[in-house]
Amino acid sequence: MKKFAVIVLAVATVACNSPVKEQAETPKEVVKTEKQYPVTGKVDRLNPELDKLISKNAQIEVLTDSVFTWSEGPVWVSELDAVLFSDVPENKMYKWSEKDELSLYLEPSGTDGQDVSPNESGSNGLTLDLNGKLVLAQHGNRRISRMDASFSEPKPKYLDLASTYKGKKFNSPNDVIFDSKGNMYFTDPPYGLKGHDESPIKEISFNGVYKLDTEGKISIISDKLTRPNGLALSPDEQTLYVANSDPEKAIWMAYELADGKVKSERLFFDATEMVATKKGLPDGLRLDNAGNIFATGPGGVLVFNPEGDHLGTIDTNNATANCEFNADKSILYMTAHKYLMRIQLK
């Protein structure tokens, strides 16, 4: 487990951009040590179980300056030994590595020359397919695409994986994952459309959760969520967790799967009451090997055990959009408003 030296810094920020829009404050106090990363926030511990996942002395490191409009969709790429992530409104993708730190990786990230979405045009959620290729949920192109280039020589060339359902264009695909068989699951809220549900170019009446199987067939997992957002599978791939980023119904749902089809569904956790006092909404999420859920939402990154007990929250002092582990899951990276952050795990 790698240990990081840090600069201790008090950072007070507030949330920004979709689905929350506020302003960030500037850092205040710096105490210099060896490493040039400030720290912020705290870990709120509600259950002793959390101590088994996050050390009591773990700190939230701020890896970048306040340079993004809305950072999102991180994915770890072992080939680069780096994390890639989106800045959705700016239509850019960035790379951060321990060696080279921050660099612009891909622009445009959500379009390939024809922006068919007049609101936020960039990529959002990022993932790797079974062949290790970069797959993007693109707001501008209103589709799920694969980058048609190598990681070493990235280019804004994209192959269409899913762009329509029954002949109608998707709203603005938000997050995407694959199971071990190569089936793809993704969400399609209207955040990329100006006016959202009232947009004149919205073709699908609902905001859906979908599955694209290995035969190329698209089916609906759910058409009932108002703002389906982040999603993740349990380690045994029998449960699909989906966040709903609606402040009026800020929840996570759990869909029990059998042969890739929904056999039952249940409310996993309801954070609606937290929205009034904490920054952020249910958004991106990741699961560790034991099935514990690290879910961005009101207050930062909420940590749950598989039974749905809220163990505590990684409070980043920001509306936090998404998160991602490194290769061995000893570090959690977090896209938090204008920043990229990380925390060491056990």
PLY file of the C-alpha trace (Angstrom):
ply
format ascii 1.0
element vertex 346
property float x
property float y
property float z
element edge 345
property int vertex1
property int vertex2
end_header
0.00 0.00 0.00
1.51 3.29 -1.11
1.76 6.15 1.39
1.58 9.76 0.24
3.20 12.85 1.78
0.94 15.86 1.53
0.51 19.60 1.99
-2.19 20.21 4.56
-4.67 22.65 3.15
-8.13 23.72 4.23
-10.26 23.85 1.13
-13.82 25.10 1.28
-15.77 24.64 -1.95
-19.33 24.36 -3.04
-21.03 22.43 -5.77
-21.21 23.24 -9.45
-22.84 22.28 -12.73
-25.13 19.46 -13.64
-27.09 18.51 -11.77
-25.96 21.04 -9.08
-24.69 24.56 -9.87
-22.82 26.61 -7.28
-19.40 28.29 -6.93
-16.15 27.08 -5.41
-14.13 29.04 -2.86
-10.37 29.43 -3.02
-8.00 27.56 -0.66
-7.04 29.38 2.51
-4.18 27.96 4.58
-1.11 25.96 3.46
1.39 24.06 5.60
4.26 22.81 3.43
5.74 19.34 3.69
7.42 17.13 1.08
4.65 16.48 -1.46
2.81 19.19 -3.30
-0.74 17.93 -2.86
-3.15 19.76 -0.56
-5.71 17.86 1.47
-9.33 18.70 2.11
-12.47 17.46 3.79
-12.77 14.53 6.16
-14.14 11.02 6.53
-17.38 10.89 8.51
-17.53 7.49 10.22
-20.96 6.12 11.12
-20.08 2.45 11.58
-16.86 0.73 12.78
-17.00 -1.38 9.60
-15.66 1.62 7.71
-12.35 1.37 9.58
-11.74 -1.93 7.76
-12.01 -0.12 4.42
-10.44 3.30 5.11
-7.68 3.91 7.66
-8.44 6.42 10.39
-5.52 8.58 9.28
-6.45 8.54 5.58
-6.65 11.98 3.99
-8.37 13.31 0.87
-5.70 14.62 -1.49
-6.48 17.32 -4.06
-4.48 16.34 -7.16
-5.32 19.25 -9.47
-5.98 22.95 -9.36
-9.50 24.29 -9.84
-9.39 23.99 -13.64
-12.52 22.03 -14.59
-16.12 23.09 -15.00
-17.56 19.68 -14.02
-15.18 16.73 -13.72
-16.78 13.33 -14.31
-16.55 9.71 -15.40
-13.08 8.54 -14.26
-11.62 5.25 -15.51
-8.30 3.68 -14.55
-6.17 2.62 -17.53
-3.33 0.30 -16.52
-1.68 0.68 -19.94
-1.16 4.37 -19.13
-0.77 3.87 -15.38
-3.19 6.77 -15.19
-6.77 7.82 -14.65
-8.75 9.37 -17.50
-11.77 11.58 -16.79
-14.17 13.96 -18.51
-14.90 17.66 -18.21
-18.43 17.39 -19.59
-19.35 21.02 -20.37
-15.92 21.74 -21.88
-15.98 18.71 -24.23
-12.55 17.56 -23.03
-10.96 14.48 -21.52
-7.97 14.68 -19.17
-5.29 12.28 -17.99
-3.68 12.28 -14.56
-0.73 10.09 -13.59
1.69 10.04 -10.69
4.55 10.56 -13.14
3.20 13.31 -15.39
0.31 14.68 -13.32
-2.39 16.50 -15.33
-2.57 16.77 -19.11
-5.26 17.26 -21.75
-5.83 13.84 -23.30
-8.63 14.16 -25.86
-10.63 17.00 -27.45
-13.41 16.92 -28.44
-14.46 14.01 -26.24
-18.21 13.99 -26.81
-18.50 14.76 -30.50
-16.74 13.88 -33.74
-17.59 16.97 -35.71
-21.37 17.00 -35.54
-22.63 18.14 -32.16
-26.24 17.04 -32.06
-26.79 18.12 -28.45
-27.00 21.90 -27.81
-26.31 21.73 -24.07
-23.32 19.88 -22.54
-21.39 18.32 -25.40
-18.57 16.34 -23.80
-18.08 12.76 -22.77
-19.41 11.73 -19.38
-18.89 8.21 -18.03
-15.86 6.27 -19.29
-15.09 2.56 -19.13
-13.07 -0.17 -20.83
-14.61 -2.97 -22.87
-13.47 -6.59 -22.65
-10.71 -5.88 -25.15
-9.41 -2.98 -23.06
-10.66 -0.32 -25.48
-11.95 3.04 -24.26
-15.75 3.35 -24.32
-17.44 6.71 -23.75
-20.94 7.90 -22.90
-21.13 10.94 -25.20
-23.51 13.82 -24.61
-22.76 15.62 -27.86
-23.18 12.60 -30.11
-26.01 11.26 -27.91
-24.57 7.76 -28.03
-22.22 5.20 -26.54
-19.02 5.12 -28.58
-15.63 3.44 -28.64
-12.50 5.47 -29.34
-11.04 4.29 -32.64
-7.42 4.91 -31.66
-4.75 3.59 -29.33
-4.19 4.89 -25.80
-0.70 6.03 -26.77
-2.01 8.06 -29.71
-5.55 9.15 -28.78
-7.73 10.70 -31.47
-11.30 12.03 -31.47
-12.43 9.23 -33.78
-15.36 7.21 -32.49
-17.25 4.07 -33.45
-20.97 4.00 -32.68
-21.95 1.22 -30.25
-25.47 2.40 -29.35
-27.24 5.54 -30.55
-30.94 4.69 -30.93
-33.69 2.66 -29.33
-36.46 1.55 -31.70
-35.34 4.18 -34.20
-35.29 7.08 -31.73
-32.09 8.81 -30.63
-31.00 8.48 -27.04
-31.23 11.57 -24.82
-27.61 11.92 -23.64
-26.01 8.69 -22.39
-24.46 9.29 -19.00
-22.65 6.24 -17.65
-21.67 2.85 -19.05
-20.27 -0.48 -17.79
-19.66 -4.02 -19.09
-20.19 -7.38 -17.44
-17.71 -10.24 -17.77
-19.56 -11.64 -20.81
-19.36 -8.40 -22.75
-22.94 -7.20 -22.21
-23.09 -3.42 -21.88
-25.32 -1.52 -19.44
-25.85 2.25 -19.64
-28.06 5.10 -18.43
-29.71 7.81 -20.51
-30.90 10.91 -18.59
-31.56 14.21 -20.41
-28.71 16.29 -18.93
-27.07 16.82 -22.31
-30.23 18.34 -23.79
-31.03 22.01 -23.36
-34.29 22.05 -21.42
-33.80 18.46 -20.32
-37.20 16.71 -20.48
-38.69 19.75 -22.22
-36.11 19.76 -25.00
-37.67 19.88 -28.47
-35.10 17.39 -29.74
-35.82 14.77 -27.06
-37.13 11.74 -28.94
-37.60 9.15 -26.18
-40.35 9.97 -23.68
-38.63 8.38 -20.69
-35.13 8.39 -19.20
-33.94 4.82 -19.32
-31.51 2.22 -18.11
-30.52 -0.09 -20.97
-28.65 -3.27 -21.80
-26.87 -3.93 -25.09
-26.21 -7.67 -25.33
-23.39 -9.36 -27.22
-25.74 -9.99 -30.16
-26.36 -6.25 -30.56
-29.88 -6.22 -29.11
-30.87 -3.31 -26.87
-33.40 -3.94 -24.10
-34.79 -1.84 -21.24
-33.71 -2.53 -17.66
-35.88 0.30 -16.32
-37.92 3.16 -17.72
-39.21 4.32 -14.33
-36.32 6.43 -12.97
-36.57 10.19 -13.48
-32.80 10.78 -13.64
-30.90 7.47 -14.01
-27.22 8.19 -13.60
-24.30 6.08 -12.34
-24.45 2.29 -12.36
-22.37 -0.67 -11.24
-22.61 -4.45 -10.91
-22.07 -6.55 -7.80
-19.01 -8.84 -7.89
-21.20 -11.85 -8.78
-23.00 -9.75 -11.42
-26.37 -10.71 -9.97
-27.25 -7.17 -8.84
-27.21 -3.97 -10.86
-27.08 -0.78 -8.77
-28.36 2.43 -10.38
-28.27 5.97 -8.98
-31.15 8.39 -9.53
-29.89 11.99 -9.42
-33.25 13.66 -8.86
-33.27 15.97 -5.81
-36.93 15.07 -5.27
-36.09 11.34 -5.26
-32.39 10.97 -4.55
-32.13 7.19 -4.39
-30.16 4.14 -5.42
-32.04 1.16 -6.83
-30.89 -2.46 -6.87
-32.04 -4.70 -9.73
-31.68 -8.44 -9.22
-30.68 -10.08 -12.49
-31.14 -13.58 -13.88
-29.58 -14.31 -17.27
-29.17 -10.58 -17.72
-32.87 -9.85 -17.20
-34.48 -8.14 -14.22
-36.26 -10.62 -11.95
-36.91 -8.14 -9.12
-36.05 -4.65 -7.97
-35.75 -2.91 -4.62
-34.88 0.43 -3.11
-31.27 0.18 -1.92
-30.94 3.55 -0.16
-32.90 6.80 -0.03
-30.83 9.96 0.47
-33.56 12.47 -0.39
-33.61 14.00 3.10
-29.84 14.60 2.89
-30.12 16.78 -0.23
-31.34 19.85 1.67
-28.18 20.09 3.80
-25.44 18.36 1.80
-23.86 19.04 -1.58
-24.36 16.63 -4.43
-26.81 14.00 -5.67
-26.61 10.24 -6.30
-24.23 9.86 -9.24
-21.31 7.57 -10.11
-20.44 4.50 -8.05
-17.96 1.62 -7.76
-17.90 -1.66 -5.83
-14.90 -3.27 -4.18
-14.22 -7.01 -4.30
-16.30 -7.62 -1.18
-19.33 -5.87 -2.64
-19.06 -2.66 -0.62
-20.47 0.28 -2.56
-18.63 3.61 -2.92
-21.36 5.90 -4.24
-21.10 9.62 -4.90
-24.06 11.49 -3.50
-25.10 14.09 -0.92
-22.04 14.89 1.16
-19.35 13.31 -1.04
-18.80 9.56 -1.45
-21.19 7.49 0.63
-19.92 4.03 1.58
-22.40 1.16 2.00
-22.01 -2.50 2.78
-23.90 -4.97 0.55
-26.80 -5.00 3.02
-27.37 -1.28 2.47
-25.98 0.00 5.76
-24.47 3.48 5.42
-21.00 3.05 6.95
-19.84 6.62 6.47
-19.06 9.33 3.94
-15.87 10.60 2.33
-16.67 14.30 2.60
-14.77 16.14 -0.16
-16.29 19.57 0.61
-17.63 19.48 -2.95
-20.45 18.04 -4.98
-18.77 14.82 -6.08
-19.78 13.34 -9.41
-17.97 10.03 -9.72
-15.19 7.77 -8.47
-12.84 5.03 -9.62
-10.34 2.59 -8.10
-6.79 2.14 -9.25
-5.71 -1.31 -10.50
-5.41 -3.01 -7.09
-8.22 -0.98 -5.50
-5.92 0.54 -2.90
-6.79 4.08 -4.00
-10.12 5.73 -4.78
-10.01 8.60 -7.27
-12.87 11.11 -7.10
-14.05 13.71 -9.59
-15.32 16.45 -7.33
-16.64 19.61 -8.98
-13.57 21.47 -10.31
-11.05 18.97 -8.94
-9.63 15.49 -9.14
-9.04 13.98 -5.69
-7.98 10.66 -4.17
-7.97 8.80 -0.89
-5.98 5.77 0.18
-7.93 2.61 1.05
-6.94 -0.45 3.02
0 1
1 2
2 3
3 4
4 5
5 6
6 7
7 8
8 9
9 10
10 11
11 12
12 13
13 14
14 15
15 16
16 17
17 18
18 19
19 20
20 21
21 22
22 23
23 24
24 25
25 26
26 27
27 28
28 29
29 30
30 31
31 32
32 33
33 34
34 35
35 36
36 37
37 38
38 39
39 40
40 41
41 42
42 43
43 44
44 45
45 46
46 47
47 48
48 49
49 50
50 51
51 52
52 53
53 54
54 55
55 56
56 57
57 58
58 59
59 60
60 61
61 62
62 63
63 64
64 65
65 66
66 67
67 68
68 69
69 70
70 71
71 72
72 73
73 74
74 75
75 76
76 77
77 78
78 79
79 80
80 81
81 82
82 83
83 84
84 85
85 86
86 87
87 88
88 89
89 90
90 91
91 92
92 93
93 94
94 95
95 96
96 97
97 98
98 99
99 100
100 101
101 102
102 103
103 104
104 105
105 106
106 107
107 108
108 109
109 110
110 111
111 112
112 113
113 114
114 115
115 116
116 117
117 118
118 119
119 120
120 121
121 122
122 123
123 124
124 125
125 126
126 127
127 128
128 129
129 130
130 131
131 132
132 133
133 134
134 135
135 136
136 137
137 138
138 139
139 140
140 141
141 142
142 143
143 144
144 145
145 146
146 147
147 148
148 149
149 150
150 151
151 152
152 153
153 154
154 155
155 156
156 157
157 158
158 159
159 160
160 161
161 162
162 163
163 164
164 165
165 166
166 167
167 168
168 169
169 170
170 171
171 172
172 173
173 174
174 175
175 176
176 177
177 178
178 179
179 180
180 181
181 182
182 183
183 184
184 185
185 186
186 187
187 188
188 189
189 190
190 191
191 192
192 193
193 194
194 195
195 196
196 197
197 198
198 199
199 200
200 201
201 202
202 203
203 204
204 205
205 206
206 207
207 208
208 209
209 210
210 211
211 212
212 213
213 214
214 215
215 216
216 217
217 218
218 219
219 220
220 221
221 222
222 223
223 224
224 225
225 226
226 227
227 228
228 229
229 230
230 231
231 232
232 233
233 234
234 235
235 236
236 237
237 238
238 239
239 240
240 241
241 242
242 243
243 244
244 245
245 246
246 247
247 248
248 249
249 250
250 251
251 252
252 253
253 254
254 255
255 256
256 257
257 258
258 259
259 260
260 261
261 262
262 263
263 264
264 265
265 266
266 267
267 268
268 269
269 270
270 271
271 272
272 273
273 274
274 275
275 276
276 277
277 278
278 279
279 280
280 281
281 282
282 283
283 284
284 285
285 286
286 287
287 288
288 289
289 290
290 291
291 292
292 293
293 294
294 295
295 296
296 297
297 298
298 299
299 300
300 301
301 302
302 303
303 304
304 305
305 306
306 307
307 308
308 309
309 310
310 311
311 312
312 313
313 314
314 315
315 316
316 317
317 318
318 319
319 320
320 321
321 322
322 323
323 324
324 325
325 326
326 327
327 328
328 329
329 330
330 331
331 332
332 333
333 334
334 335
335 336
336 337
337 338
338 339
339 340
340 341
341 342
342 343
343 344
344 345
